Amino acid sequence: MQTPCYCFDLDAFAKRAQAVKAALPTIPLTYSIKANPFLLEQLPEAFDHVEVCSPGELEICMSLGIAPEKIIYSGVVKESCDVHQAVEYGVDIITCESIRHALLVQAENKPMKTLLRVTSGNQFGMSIEDAKEIIKNQQSKYYNLDIIGIHFFSGTQKTLRKIEKDFEKLEKILVQLHDECDFTPQMVEYGPGIYTEYFEEDCEACDMAALAEAAGALNAFAEKYPLAIEMGRYFAASCGTFYTSVKDIKTSYETNYLMVDGGMHHLNYYGQRMAMQIPPLSVQKADGTEIAVKPAKNNSLASDEKVPYCVCGSLCTVADVLLREVELPKMQVGDQLAFGRCGAYSMTEAPALFLSRPMPAVYVKSEEKGEVLIREHIHSARLNMRSEN
């Protein structure tokens, strides 16, 4: 593979979606594509919808032929042209985050299934008062809005206690809307933000434990209300690997530096602190040998065969450190490092345009089709300069 690059495992994505479906059998699932739009190459049947949050994400779905009835169109900023494009494409549901959004949907003069996003206490969503205003005036002022429910999201990487607190708030909102507006939702879309592990020895076991813990609360709430859940990170994180090649090796002040062709502009781990924590990691030697670093496996090295390295990227900033200190086999230029669990947000949140370095290539793999290159390296310099007239 040409490095730097991401490789996304579509079978692992389907397996994770199915694991969530098995734990939450009656609850419709939505994949939030902002976590990783490349996973749409093969959308698992476990998903009832995908959530898009921008015109660009809708364009991605349209280019891939994602059926409009599978799409929920969300997003905190919507212009009239954005709403029009979504309505024209025929998206199944549109989310309103403000009274202005409701007016934009109303102006389309076409009935639209609509969710009202009620704020959890930040800039996203509308106040409960605004939600009541829209519902109470639905027949007279917002008659093109088929208000089927509400949307509620408060953050990511949640503990069970945080989910339970969310449900306490959510139930108060639903009771208030019922008592004051005679509103009974057909859908309560909630983002549980189930915790995803990046740095423990057995990340998969940690993820499954977090799902099992959250499932009790989610299934119980679904018995009282028509719950649907949307997530991105939990579905996608475990499906990605980032490959980067060693381009230079040097020792300064007793520190061994590995300089690689990737960097902080490609990798983004939630909760990483000063590059001190080590995610799942392996070494691909130039002769094809693969050596597991974390988690340790049978082909791992004995302690006397290891060399301490500081792994640094290709950017001109002291912040571009991928691993502050890690013990690896003696490395050579041309060897590769494979960073696991980068299937969510690494390719979309990391500062990819910094220093005008090439953006990574992207591969997807599956048992059916093998490894397929779906995006070549993109030379980002053209994005950091004046466009041609």
C-alpha positions, 0 to 999 in steps of 0.5 A: 500500500502507498503510505500514508494511508488509511485502510477501512475494514468493511466486514468489521464495520458490519460486525460492529453494527450487528453486535449493536443490533443484537444488543438492541434488537427493537431499536432502529439504528442510525449511522452518523457519517461524519465519523467516517463517510468512507464506510458508506462504500458498503452500508450494513443492513443493520442500519435503518438510516444514515445521518448527514449533517451538511450539504457536503455529506448529502452530496457524498450520499447522493454520489454513492446512490444511498437511497433517500429514504435511508437519510436523516438530514441534520446539522446546526446550520442550514440555508434555504438552498441546503433544505431545498436540495435535501427535500428535492432529493427526497430525504426521509427525515429532516431535523430542525434545530431552530425556529428558522429551520422550521420556517425554511422547511415550511417554505418548501411547500412539501410535507416533510417528516421532521424531528425537532432537536431539543438542546441538551444545554449547548449551542445545538438544538432549540429550547423547549419553549421554541419546540412548544411554539412550533408544535402548538402552531403546526397546523396554522404556521408549520403545516408542511412539517410532519413533526414525528418526534424529537432529537436529543444528543449531549456528547460522546464517550458517555458512562452509563450514569451520563446516559441515565441522566440524559434519559431523566432530562429527555423524559421530562421534555417528553412529558412536558410536550405531552402535557402542554402540547398533546404531543406524542412522538413517533420517534425519539432519536437519541445519541447515546455516545457509547464509550469507545476504548482506544488504549487498553490491551483488549479494546474490543472487550472494553467496547463490548462491556460498554455496550452491554452496560448501556443496553439495559438502560437503552432497552428499558427506555425503548419500552416506554418511548419509540427510541431510535439511536444514532452513533458514529464513533462506536460503529466506526472506530474499530474499523480503521488502520493507519499505515505510515512509513519510516523515512528517517531515523536519528538519535539526538540527546539519547532519544531515538527518533523515527520520522514517518510520512504521516503525522498528527494531521492524519491521526486523531485519538479521542483522549490522547494526551501528549502522545503518551498513550499507545493505541493498538500498534504493529510493525510491518517490516520491509521484508513483509514480517509483521510484529505486534506491539500492542496488544502483544501476541506470539510474534511479539519481541522479547524485551532485549530485542526492543529499542525505545523510539519517539515517533514523529510526523512530517510536520514542522511543529514540535507538536507532531509527535505520534508516540512519545516513547514506545519500544519497537524492534530495531527499525529501518527506513522503509518499515511501516507502523500500523496504528489501529482503531482510527476508523472514526474521525482521524481522517476528518478531524485531524488538521489535514491541510497543515504544511500542504502535505499530501492527504493520505490514500484510502483503501477499503477491504472486505473478504468478498472484494479484498483490498481496494484503493478508493482514493489516491493521495491528494496533493493539498497544496492546491487547497492552500493557494489561490484558485484559478480564475 
